Amino acid sequence: MDGLPTPQRYRAAIAIWLTISMSVVDATIANVALPTIAGELGADPATSVWIVNAYQLAITVLLLPFAALGDRIGHRRVYLPGILVFVVGSMACALSQTLAQIIAARMAQGIGAAAIMSMNAAMVRATYPLSMLGRGIGYNALVLSLSAASGPTLGALLLSVVAWPWLFAVNLPLGLAAFALGLRSLPRTQGHGGRPNYLSALLSALMLGPAVFGSESLTRGETALGWPLLALAVVAGVLLWRRDRSRPAPLLPVDLLRIPLFALSICTSIVSFAAQMLALVTLPFLLQSVLERSVLASGLLISLWPLAVAVTAPLAGRLSDRYPAGVLGGIGLGVFAIGLLGLSLLGTAPSTPAILVAMATCGAGFGFFQSPNNRTLLNVAPRERSGAAGGMLATARLLGQSTGAVAVAAGFHNAGVGAAHLLLRAAAIAAAIAAVISLLRLRVRRST
């Protein structure tokens, strides 16, 4: 069946949007509330960071295993329990009385979020007919961008009127509504029914988790921890590649990476998200420490970025149903690179309109790339491998973001906040490279 009939499609889309907004807003709210939570629980800043790290670690190590599980037993049977686990984890966060309790609860949230994120793309593909797939992905990007833009503001507003546990308690009605609506309307997909691959799941966890945290340890100068973690990640990755390369439905989807269009789209994602994170982590320091803007003013200026994504992503999604992603992605990433270059050339006393124009250009370019790229990743993969394609999409985003964040940490460690303009130029170069990779997909399309 090519997508769901109306009005079931509308109900399924609303369930997906509720789930996306819940997970995205919750992540940004937790970041904003971290100092408040640490203060009330009597935790030092270094230890309290694990409130964020525990969530990220669970997502990192479980994305690919959940993606493979969804292809095996059916995507809905991973997605819906993921919503419930996220809700239970949110309730546990709200009831936490100690730092250890909230870290454990955040890890439970991360498990639910990993199930949701790994299956989200497969749910979208099964919900919309192929002729509307780009449009559906664009709507998803719109919801995600609006959620990301509103998260910090919503978190600050809630903290001004209620205690921090309510930041997590708000997920209960949202999650239960998404689950109830999804139970009635989300598409039922059949899995291939293969045997579970426990060893590959373990190797995947030992590859991705240590890779991310080993890189972060090196940027903090913790070489005694960082290098062994990276060595473990490399060994686990090699073993996973050798184990899965001849399997018909591998946990690490090497079969999909053999499709040139898929591989180029994954590379485009990794490089572009690295450029995005390079900029988004650098910008608060540039605006506040170098340009001496207030925290509120900085937040308002940066919020124009996701708002611009929300404008262009649905448009690009519609266009991707008619035009190649290589062209649309190349144009979008070229505009993104121009916006990043503009931010890097702002000088020491830029006007507010100049900052706003550069922010809007970055967001518009990135939004114009994202929807067509995601559509290609889902469309080029076989339908029975939708979970694996979605898992690779989420993993590529995570790897790119982690690379960008580590690059910023290394730059600030070596040169302080004075490296901000240089880091933004590096982001512009990365975006330009991603644009070239995107355009290379045109040659693949013509030759296949």
Contacts in CASP RR format, 6 or more apart in sequence:
PFRMAT RR
TARGET T0000
AUTHOR 0000-0000-0000
METHOD contacts of the structure
MODEL  1
MDGLPTPQRYRAAIAIWLTISMSVVDATIANVALPTIAGELGADPATSVW
IVNAYQLAITVLLLPFAALGDRIGHRRVYLPGILVFVVGSMACALSQTLA
QIIAARMAQGIGAAAIMSMNAAMVRATYPLSMLGRGIGYNALVLSLSAAS
GPTLGALLLSVVAWPWLFAVNLPLGLAAFALGLRSLPRTQGHGGRPNYLS
ALLSALMLGPAVFGSESLTRGETALGWPLLALAVVAGVLLWRRDRSRPAP
LLPVDLLRIPLFALSICTSIVSFAAQMLALVTLPFLLQSVLERSVLASGL
LISLWPLAVAVTAPLAGRLSDRYPAGVLGGIGLGVFAIGLLGLSLLGTAP
STPAILVAMATCGAGFGFFQSPNNRTLLNVAPRERSGAAGGMLATARLLG
QSTGAVAVAAGFHNAGVGAAHLLLRAAAIAAAIAAVISLLRLRVRRST
2 129 0 8 1.000
2 130 0 8 1.000
3 9 0 8 1.000
3 126 0 8 1.000
3 127 0 8 1.000
3 128 0 8 1.000
3 129 0 8 1.000
3 187 0 8 1.000
4 12 0 8 1.000
4 126 0 8 1.000
4 127 0 8 1.000
4 128 0 8 1.000
4 185 0 8 1.000
4 187 0 8 1.000
8 185 0 8 1.000
9 127 0 8 1.000
9 128 0 8 1.000
11 181 0 8 1.000
11 182 0 8 1.000
11 184 0 8 1.000
11 185 0 8 1.000
12 123 0 8 1.000
12 127 0 8 1.000
12 182 0 8 1.000
12 185 0 8 1.000
12 186 0 8 1.000
12 187 0 8 1.000
13 127 0 8 1.000
13 136 0 8 1.000
13 139 0 8 1.000
14 181 0 8 1.000
15 178 0 8 1.000
15 181 0 8 1.000
15 182 0 8 1.000
15 185 0 8 1.000
15 186 0 8 1.000
16 120 0 8 1.000
16 123 0 8 1.000
16 124 0 8 1.000
16 127 0 8 1.000
16 140 0 8 1.000
16 186 0 8 1.000
17 139 0 8 1.000
17 140 0 8 1.000
17 143 0 8 1.000
18 174 0 8 1.000
18 175 0 8 1.000
18 177 0 8 1.000
18 178 0 8 1.000
18 181 0 8 1.000
19 79 0 8 1.000
19 83 0 8 1.000
19 116 0 8 1.000
19 120 0 8 1.000
19 175 0 8 1.000
19 178 0 8 1.000
20 120 0 8 1.000
20 140 0 8 1.000
20 143 0 8 1.000
20 144 0 8 1.000
20 147 0 8 1.000
21 143 0 8 1.000
21 144 0 8 1.000
21 146 0 8 1.000
21 147 0 8 1.000
21 174 0 8 1.000
22 86 0 8 1.000
22 171 0 8 1.000
22 174 0 8 1.000
22 175 0 8 1.000
22 178 0 8 1.000
23 86 0 8 1.000
23 113 0 8 1.000
23 116 0 8 1.000
23 117 0 8 1.000
24 144 0 8 1.000
24 147 0 8 1.000
24 148 0 8 1.000
24 151 0 8 1.000
25 147 0 8 1.000
25 150 0 8 1.000
25 151 0 8 1.000
25 154 0 8 1.000
26 90 0 8 1.000
26 109 0 8 1.000
26 167 0 8 1.000
26 168 0 8 1.000
26 171 0 8 1.000
27 55 0 8 1.000
27 113 0 8 1.000
28 147 0 8 1.000
28 148 0 8 1.000
28 151 0 8 1.000
28 152 0 8 1.000
28 155 0 8 1.000
29 151 0 8 1.000
29 152 0 8 1.000
29 154 0 8 1.000
29 155 0 8 1.000
29 158 0 8 1.000
29 167 0 8 1.000
30 51 0 8 1.000
30 52 0 8 1.000
30 55 0 8 1.000
30 106 0 8 1.000
30 167 0 8 1.000
31 52 0 8 1.000
31 152 0 8 1.000
32 151 0 8 1.000
32 152 0 8 1.000
32 155 0 8 1.000
32 156 0 8 1.000
32 159 0 8 1.000
33 155 0 8 1.000
33 159 0 8 1.000
33 164 0 8 1.000
33 167 0 8 1.000
34 48 0 8 1.000
34 49 0 8 1.000
34 51 0 8 1.000
34 52 0 8 1.000
35 45 0 8 1.000
36 159 0 8 1.000
36 164 0 8 1.000
37 43 0 8 1.000
37 48 0 8 1.000
37 51 0 8 1.000
37 102 0 8 1.000
37 164 0 8 1.000
38 44 0 8 1.000
38 45 0 8 1.000
38 48 0 8 1.000
38 51 0 8 1.000
38 99 0 8 1.000
39 48 0 8 1.000
40 164 0 8 1.000
41 48 0 8 1.000
41 98 0 8 1.000
41 99 0 8 1.000
41 102 0 8 1.000
42 99 0 8 1.000
43 99 0 8 1.000
47 99 0 8 1.000
48 99 0 8 1.000
50 99 0 8 1.000
50 103 0 8 1.000
51 99 0 8 1.000
51 102 0 8 1.000
51 103 0 8 1.000
51 106 0 8 1.000
52 106 0 8 1.000
53 213 0 8 1.000
54 103 0 8 1.000
54 104 0 8 1.000
54 106 0 8 1.000
54 107 0 8 1.000
54 110 0 8 1.000
55 106 0 8 1.000
55 107 0 8 1.000
55 109 0 8 1.000
55 110 0 8 1.000
55 113 0 8 1.000
56 212 0 8 1.000
57 107 0 8 1.000
57 209 0 8 1.000
57 212 0 8 1.000
57 213 0 8 1.000
58 107 0 8 1.000
58 108 0 8 1.000
58 109 0 8 1.000
58 110 0 8 1.000
58 111 0 8 1.000
58 112 0 8 1.000
58 113 0 8 1.000
58 114 0 8 1.000
59 110 0 8 1.000
59 113 0 8 1.000
59 114 0 8 1.000
59 117 0 8 1.000
59 398 0 8 1.000
60 208 0 8 1.000
60 209 0 8 1.000
60 212 0 8 1.000
60 398 0 8 1.000
61 204 0 8 1.000
61 205 0 8 1.000
61 208 0 8 1.000
61 209 0 8 1.000
62 110 0 8 1.000
62 111 0 8 1.000
62 114 0 8 1.000
62 115 0 8 1.000
62 118 0 8 1.000
62 205 0 8 1.000
63 114 0 8 1.000
63 117 0 8 1.000
63 118 0 8 1.000
63 208 0 8 1.000
63 391 0 8 1.000
63 394 0 8 1.000
63 395 0 8 1.000
63 398 0 8 1.000
64 118 0 8 1.000
64 201 0 8 1.000
64 204 0 8 1.000
64 208 0 8 1.000
64 251 0 8 1.000
64 252 0 8 1.000
64 391 0 8 1.000
64 392 0 8 1.000
64 395 0 8 1.000
65 201 0 8 1.000
65 204 0 8 1.000
65 205 0 8 1.000
65 251 0 8 1.000
66 78 0 8 1.000
66 114 0 8 1.000
66 115 0 8 1.000
66 118 0 8 1.000
66 119 0 8 1.000
66 391 0 8 1.000
67 118 0 8 1.000
67 119 0 8 1.000
67 251 0 8 1.000
67 253 0 8 1.000
67 387 0 8 1.000
67 388 0 8 1.000
67 390 0 8 1.000
67 391 0 8 1.000
67 392 0 8 1.000
67 394 0 8 1.000
68 197 0 8 1.000
68 200 0 8 1.000
68 201 0 8 1.000
68 249 0 8 1.000
68 250 0 8 1.000
68 251 0 8 1.000
68 387 0 8 1.000
68 388 0 8 1.000
69 78 0 8 1.000
69 196 0 8 1.000
70 77 0 8 1.000
70 78 0 8 1.000
70 118 0 8 1.000
70 119 0 8 1.000
70 122 0 8 1.000
70 191 0 8 1.000
70 387 0 8 1.000
71 191 0 8 1.000
71 192 0 8 1.000
71 249 0 8 1.000
71 384 0 8 1.000
71 385 0 8 1.000
71 386 0 8 1.000
71 387 0 8 1.000
71 388 0 8 1.000
72 191 0 8 1.000
72 192 0 8 1.000
72 193 0 8 1.000
72 194 0 8 1.000
72 196 0 8 1.000
72 249 0 8 1.000
73 191 0 8 1.000
73 193 0 8 1.000
74 189 0 8 1.000
74 190 0 8 1.000
74 191 0 8 1.000
75 119 0 8 1.000
75 122 0 8 1.000
75 123 0 8 1.000
75 126 0 8 1.000
75 187 0 8 1.000
75 189 0 8 1.000
75 386 0 8 1.000
75 387 0 8 1.000
76 119 0 8 1.000
76 123 0 8 1.000
76 186 0 8 1.000
76 187 0 8 1.000
76 188 0 8 1.000
76 189 0 8 1.000
78 115 0 8 1.000
78 118 0 8 1.000
78 119 0 8 1.000
79 115 0 8 1.000
79 116 0 8 1.000
79 119 0 8 1.000
79 120 0 8 1.000
79 123 0 8 1.000
79 186 0 8 1.000
80 179 0 8 1.000
80 182 0 8 1.000
80 183 0 8 1.000
80 186 0 8 1.000
81 115 0 8 1.000
82 111 0 8 1.000
82 112 0 8 1.000
82 115 0 8 1.000
82 116 0 8 1.000
83 112 0 8 1.000
83 116 0 8 1.000
83 175 0 8 1.000
83 178 0 8 1.000
83 179 0 8 1.000
84 179 0 8 1.000
85 108 0 8 1.000
85 109 0 8 1.000
85 111 0 8 1.000
85 112 0 8 1.000
85 115 0 8 1.000
86 109 0 8 1.000
86 110 0 8 1.000
86 112 0 8 1.000
86 113 0 8 1.000
86 116 0 8 1.000
86 171 0 8 1.000
86 175 0 8 1.000
87 171 0 8 1.000
87 172 0 8 1.000
87 175 0 8 1.000
87 176 0 8 1.000
87 179 0 8 1.000
88 108 0 8 1.000
89 105 0 8 1.000
89 106 0 8 1.000
89 108 0 8 1.000
89 109 0 8 1.000
89 112 0 8 1.000
89 168 0 8 1.000
90 105 0 8 1.000
90 109 0 8 1.000
90 168 0 8 1.000
90 169 0 8 1.000
90 171 0 8 1.000
90 172 0 8 1.000
91 168 0 8 1.000
91 169 0 8 1.000
91 172 0 8 1.000
92 101 0 8 1.000
92 104 0 8 1.000
92 105 0 8 1.000
92 108 0 8 1.000
93 102 0 8 1.000
93 105 0 8 1.000
93 106 0 8 1.000
93 109 0 8 1.000
93 165 0 8 1.000
93 168 0 8 1.000
94 165 0 8 1.000
94 166 0 8 1.000
94 168 0 8 1.000
94 169 0 8 1.000
95 101 0 8 1.000
95 105 0 8 1.000
95 165 0 8 1.000
96 102 0 8 1.000
96 105 0 8 1.000
96 165 0 8 1.000
117 391 0 8 1.000
117 394 0 8 1.000
118 387 0 8 1.000
118 390 0 8 1.000
118 391 0 8 1.000
118 394 0 8 1.000
119 387 0 8 1.000
119 390 0 8 1.000
120 140 0 8 1.000
120 390 0 8 1.000
120 394 0 8 1.000
121 374 0 8 1.000
121 377 0 8 1.000
121 378 0 8 1.000
121 386 0 8 1.000
121 387 0 8 1.000
121 389 0 8 1.000
121 390 0 8 1.000
121 391 0 8 1.000
121 393 0 8 1.000
121 394 0 8 1.000
122 189 0 8 1.000
122 378 0 8 1.000
122 386 0 8 1.000
122 387 0 8 1.000
122 389 0 8 1.000
122 390 0 8 1.000
123 186 0 8 1.000
123 187 0 8 1.000
124 133 0 8 1.000
124 136 0 8 1.000
124 137 0 8 1.000
124 140 0 8 1.000
124 378 0 8 1.000
125 133 0 8 1.000
125 378 0 8 1.000
125 379 0 8 1.000
125 383 0 8 1.000
125 386 0 8 1.000
126 187 0 8 1.000
126 189 0 8 1.000
126 386 0 8 1.000
127 136 0 8 1.000
127 186 0 8 1.000
127 187 0 8 1.000
128 134 0 8 1.000
128 135 0 8 1.000
128 136 0 8 1.000
130 379 0 8 1.000
131 321 0 8 1.000
132 321 0 8 1.000
133 321 0 8 1.000
133 375 0 8 1.000
133 378 0 8 1.000
133 379 0 8 1.000
134 317 0 8 1.000
134 318 0 8 1.000
134 320 0 8 1.000
134 321 0 8 1.000
134 371 0 8 1.000
134 372 0 8 1.000
134 375 0 8 1.000
135 314 0 8 1.000
135 317 0 8 1.000
135 318 0 8 1.000
135 321 0 8 1.000
136 317 0 8 1.000
137 317 0 8 1.000
137 320 0 8 1.000
137 371 0 8 1.000
137 374 0 8 1.000
137 375 0 8 1.000
137 378 0 8 1.000
138 313 0 8 1.000
138 314 0 8 1.000
138 316 0 8 1.000
138 317 0 8 1.000
138 318 0 8 1.000
138 371 0 8 1.000
139 314 0 8 1.000
141 309 0 8 1.000
141 310 0 8 1.000
141 313 0 8 1.000
141 314 0 8 1.000
141 317 0 8 1.000
141 367 0 8 1.000
141 370 0 8 1.000
141 371 0 8 1.000
141 374 0 8 1.000
142 310 0 8 1.000
142 313 0 8 1.000
142 314 0 8 1.000
145 306 0 8 1.000
145 307 0 8 1.000
145 309 0 8 1.000
145 310 0 8 1.000
145 313 0 8 1.000
145 367 0 8 1.000
146 306 0 8 1.000
146 307 0 8 1.000
146 310 0 8 1.000
148 306 0 8 1.000
149 303 0 8 1.000
149 306 0 8 1.000
149 307 0 8 1.000
149 310 0 8 1.000
152 299 0 8 1.000
152 303 0 8 1.000
153 303 0 8 1.000
155 167 0 8 1.000
158 166 0 8 1.000
158 167 0 8 1.000
158 170 0 8 1.000
159 167 0 8 1.000
189 386 0 8 1.000
191 384 0 8 1.000
192 249 0 8 1.000
192 384 0 8 1.000
194 249 0 8 1.000
197 244 0 8 1.000
197 247 0 8 1.000
197 250 0 8 1.000
197 251 0 8 1.000
199 243 0 8 1.000
200 240 0 8 1.000
200 243 0 8 1.000
200 244 0 8 1.000
200 250 0 8 1.000
200 251 0 8 1.000
200 252 0 8 1.000
201 251 0 8 1.000
203 236 0 8 1.000
203 237 0 8 1.000
203 239 0 8 1.000
203 240 0 8 1.000
203 243 0 8 1.000
204 236 0 8 1.000
204 240 0 8 1.000
204 251 0 8 1.000
204 252 0 8 1.000
206 232 0 8 1.000
206 233 0 8 1.000
206 236 0 8 1.000
206 237 0 8 1.000
207 233 0 8 1.000
207 236 0 8 1.000
207 237 0 8 1.000
207 240 0 8 1.000
208 233 0 8 1.000
208 395 0 8 1.000
208 398 0 8 1.000
208 399 0 8 1.000
209 233 0 8 1.000
210 229 0 8 1.000
210 230 0 8 1.000
210 232 0 8 1.000
210 233 0 8 1.000
210 236 0 8 1.000
211 229 0 8 1.000
211 230 0 8 1.000
211 233 0 8 1.000
211 399 0 8 1.000
211 402 0 8 1.000
212 398 0 8 1.000
212 402 0 8 1.000
213 226 0 8 1.000
213 229 0 8 1.000
214 225 0 8 1.000
214 226 0 8 1.000
214 227 0 8 1.000
214 229 0 8 1.000
214 230 0 8 1.000
214 233 0 8 1.000
215 226 0 8 1.000
215 230 0 8 1.000
215 402 0 8 1.000
215 403 0 8 1.000
215 406 0 8 1.000
216 402 0 8 1.000
216 405 0 8 1.000
216 406 0 8 1.000
216 409 0 8 1.000
217 223 0 8 1.000
217 225 0 8 1.000
217 226 0 8 1.000
217 229 0 8 1.000
218 226 0 8 1.000
218 227 0 8 1.000
218 230 0 8 1.000
218 406 0 8 1.000
218 410 0 8 1.000
219 406 0 8 1.000
219 409 0 8 1.000
219 410 0 8 1.000
219 413 0 8 1.000
220 409 0 8 1.000
220 413 0 8 1.000
221 413 0 8 1.000
237 252 0 8 1.000
240 251 0 8 1.000
240 252 0 8 1.000
241 252 0 8 1.000
241 254 0 8 1.000
244 250 0 8 1.000
244 251 0 8 1.000
244 252 0 8 1.000
244 254 0 8 1.000
245 254 0 8 1.000
247 255 0 8 1.000
248 255 0 8 1.000
249 255 0 8 1.000
249 385 0 8 1.000
249 388 0 8 1.000
253 385 0 8 1.000
253 388 0 8 1.000
253 389 0 8 1.000
253 391 0 8 1.000
253 392 0 8 1.000
255 385 0 8 1.000
256 262 0 8 1.000
256 263 0 8 1.000
256 381 0 8 1.000
256 385 0 8 1.000
256 388 0 8 1.000
256 389 0 8 1.000
256 392 0 8 1.000
257 263 0 8 1.000
257 266 0 8 1.000
257 392 0 8 1.000
259 380 0 8 1.000
259 381 0 8 1.000
260 444 0 8 1.000
260 448 0 8 1.000
261 376 0 8 1.000
261 380 0 8 1.000
261 441 0 8 1.000
261 444 0 8 1.000
261 445 0 8 1.000
261 448 0 8 1.000
262 376 0 8 1.000
262 377 0 8 1.000
262 380 0 8 1.000
262 381 0 8 1.000
262 389 0 8 1.000
264 437 0 8 1.000
264 438 0 8 1.000
264 440 0 8 1.000
264 441 0 8 1.000
264 444 0 8 1.000
265 325 0 8 1.000
265 373 0 8 1.000
265 376 0 8 1.000
265 377 0 8 1.000
265 380 0 8 1.000
265 441 0 8 1.000
266 377 0 8 1.000
266 392 0 8 1.000
266 393 0 8 1.000
266 396 0 8 1.000
267 437 0 8 1.000
268 329 0 8 1.000
268 333 0 8 1.000
268 369 0 8 1.000
268 373 0 8 1.000
268 434 0 8 1.000
268 437 0 8 1.000
268 438 0 8 1.000
268 441 0 8 1.000
269 373 0 8 1.000
269 377 0 8 1.000
269 393 0 8 1.000
269 396 0 8 1.000
269 397 0 8 1.000
269 400 0 8 1.000
270 396 0 8 1.000
270 399 0 8 1.000
270 400 0 8 1.000
270 403 0 8 1.000
271 400 0 8 1.000
271 430 0 8 1.000
271 431 0 8 1.000
271 433 0 8 1.000
271 434 0 8 1.000
271 437 0 8 1.000
272 333 0 8 1.000
272 336 0 8 1.000
272 366 0 8 1.000
272 369 0 8 1.000
272 373 0 8 1.000
272 430 0 8 1.000
272 431 0 8 1.000
272 434 0 8 1.000
273 396 0 8 1.000
273 397 0 8 1.000
273 399 0 8 1.000
273 400 0 8 1.000
273 401 0 8 1.000
274 400 0 8 1.000
274 401 0 8 1.000
274 403 0 8 1.000
274 404 0 8 1.000
274 407 0 8 1.000
274 430 0 8 1.000
275 336 0 8 1.000
275 337 0 8 1.000
275 340 0 8 1.000
275 404 0 8 1.000
275 427 0 8 1.000
275 428 0 8 1.000
275 430 0 8 1.000
275 431 0 8 1.000
275 434 0 8 1.000
276 366 0 8 1.000
276 401 0 8 1.000
276 427 0 8 1.000
277 400 0 8 1.000
277 401 0 8 1.000
277 402 0 8 1.000
277 403 0 8 1.000
277 404 0 8 1.000
277 405 0 8 1.000
277 408 0 8 1.000
278 404 0 8 1.000
278 407 0 8 1.000
278 408 0 8 1.000
278 423 0 8 1.000
278 424 0 8 1.000
278 426 0 8 1.000
278 427 0 8 1.000
278 430 0 8 1.000
279 340 0 8 1.000
279 343 0 8 1.000
279 362 0 8 1.000
279 423 0 8 1.000
279 424 0 8 1.000
279 427 0 8 1.000
280 302 0 8 1.000
280 305 0 8 1.000
281 404 0 8 1.000
281 405 0 8 1.000
281 408 0 8 1.000
282 408 0 8 1.000
282 420 0 8 1.000
282 423 0 8 1.000
282 424 0 8 1.000
282 427 0 8 1.000
283 298 0 8 1.000
283 302 0 8 1.000
283 343 0 8 1.000
283 424 0 8 1.000
284 298 0 8 1.000
284 299 0 8 1.000
284 302 0 8 1.000
285 412 0 8 1.000
285 417 0 8 1.000
285 420 0 8 1.000
286 343 0 8 1.000
286 417 0 8 1.000
286 420 0 8 1.000
286 421 0 8 1.000
286 424 0 8 1.000
287 293 0 8 1.000
287 297 0 8 1.000
287 298 0 8 1.000
287 299 0 8 1.000
287 301 0 8 1.000
287 302 0 8 1.000
287 355 0 8 1.000
288 294 0 8 1.000
288 295 0 8 1.000
288 298 0 8 1.000
289 417 0 8 1.000
289 420 0 8 1.000
290 348 0 8 1.000
290 417 0 8 1.000
290 418 0 8 1.000
290 420 0 8 1.000
291 346 0 8 1.000
291 348 0 8 1.000
291 349 0 8 1.000
291 350 0 8 1.000
293 301 0 8 1.000
301 352 0 8 1.000
301 355 0 8 1.000
301 356 0 8 1.000
301 359 0 8 1.000
302 359 0 8 1.000
304 356 0 8 1.000
304 359 0 8 1.000
304 360 0 8 1.000
304 363 0 8 1.000
305 359 0 8 1.000
305 360 0 8 1.000
305 362 0 8 1.000
305 363 0 8 1.000
305 366 0 8 1.000
306 363 0 8 1.000
308 359 0 8 1.000
308 360 0 8 1.000
308 361 0 8 1.000
308 362 0 8 1.000
308 363 0 8 1.000
308 364 0 8 1.000
308 365 0 8 1.000
308 367 0 8 1.000
309 363 0 8 1.000
309 364 0 8 1.000
309 366 0 8 1.000
309 367 0 8 1.000
309 370 0 8 1.000
311 364 0 8 1.000
312 363 0 8 1.000
312 364 0 8 1.000
312 365 0 8 1.000
312 367 0 8 1.000
312 368 0 8 1.000
313 367 0 8 1.000
313 368 0 8 1.000
313 370 0 8 1.000
313 371 0 8 1.000
314 371 0 8 1.000
315 368 0 8 1.000
316 328 0 8 1.000
316 329 0 8 1.000
316 332 0 8 1.000
316 367 0 8 1.000
316 368 0 8 1.000
316 369 0 8 1.000
316 370 0 8 1.000
316 371 0 8 1.000
316 372 0 8 1.000
317 371 0 8 1.000
317 372 0 8 1.000
317 375 0 8 1.000
319 328 0 8 1.000
319 372 0 8 1.000
320 328 0 8 1.000
320 371 0 8 1.000
320 372 0 8 1.000
320 375 0 8 1.000
320 376 0 8 1.000
321 375 0 8 1.000
323 372 0 8 1.000
324 441 0 8 1.000
324 442 0 8 1.000
324 445 0 8 1.000
325 372 0 8 1.000
325 373 0 8 1.000
325 375 0 8 1.000
325 376 0 8 1.000
325 438 0 8 1.000
325 441 0 8 1.000
326 372 0 8 1.000
326 376 0 8 1.000
326 438 0 8 1.000
326 439 0 8 1.000
326 441 0 8 1.000
326 442 0 8 1.000
326 445 0 8 1.000
327 439 0 8 1.000
327 442 0 8 1.000
328 368 0 8 1.000
328 369 0 8 1.000
328 372 0 8 1.000
329 368 0 8 1.000
329 369 0 8 1.000
329 372 0 8 1.000
329 373 0 8 1.000
329 435 0 8 1.000
329 438 0 8 1.000
330 369 0 8 1.000
330 435 0 8 1.000
330 438 0 8 1.000
330 439 0 8 1.000
331 365 0 8 1.000
331 368 0 8 1.000
332 364 0 8 1.000
332 365 0 8 1.000
332 366 0 8 1.000
332 367 0 8 1.000
332 368 0 8 1.000
332 369 0 8 1.000
332 435 0 8 1.000
333 365 0 8 1.000
333 366 0 8 1.000
333 369 0 8 1.000
333 431 0 8 1.000
333 432 0 8 1.000
333 434 0 8 1.000
333 435 0 8 1.000
333 438 0 8 1.000
334 365 0 8 1.000
334 431 0 8 1.000
334 432 0 8 1.000
334 435 0 8 1.000
335 361 0 8 1.000
335 364 0 8 1.000
335 365 0 8 1.000
335 368 0 8 1.000
336 361 0 8 1.000
336 362 0 8 1.000
336 363 0 8 1.000
336 365 0 8 1.000
336 366 0 8 1.000
336 369 0 8 1.000
336 431 0 8 1.000
336 435 0 8 1.000
337 428 0 8 1.000
337 429 0 8 1.000
337 431 0 8 1.000
337 432 0 8 1.000
337 435 0 8 1.000
338 361 0 8 1.000
338 428 0 8 1.000
339 358 0 8 1.000
339 361 0 8 1.000
339 362 0 8 1.000
339 365 0 8 1.000
339 428 0 8 1.000
340 362 0 8 1.000
340 424 0 8 1.000
340 425 0 8 1.000
340 427 0 8 1.000
340 428 0 8 1.000
340 431 0 8 1.000
341 424 0 8 1.000
341 425 0 8 1.000
341 428 0 8 1.000
342 358 0 8 1.000
342 361 0 8 1.000
342 428 0 8 1.000
343 355 0 8 1.000
343 358 0 8 1.000
343 359 0 8 1.000
343 362 0 8 1.000
343 424 0 8 1.000
344 421 0 8 1.000
344 422 0 8 1.000
344 424 0 8 1.000
344 425 0 8 1.000
344 427 0 8 1.000
344 428 0 8 1.000
345 421 0 8 1.000
346 354 0 8 1.000
346 355 0 8 1.000
346 358 0 8 1.000
346 421 0 8 1.000
347 421 0 8 1.000
369 434 0 8 1.000
369 438 0 8 1.000
373 438 0 8 1.000
374 393 0 8 1.000
376 441 0 8 1.000
377 389 0 8 1.000
377 390 0 8 1.000
377 392 0 8 1.000
377 393 0 8 1.000
378 386 0 8 1.000
378 389 0 8 1.000
378 390 0 8 1.000
378 393 0 8 1.000
381 388 0 8 1.000
381 389 0 8 1.000
407 423 0 8 1.000
407 426 0 8 1.000
408 423 0 8 1.000
411 419 0 8 1.000
411 422 0 8 1.000
411 423 0 8 1.000
412 419 0 8 1.000
415 422 0 8 1.000
END
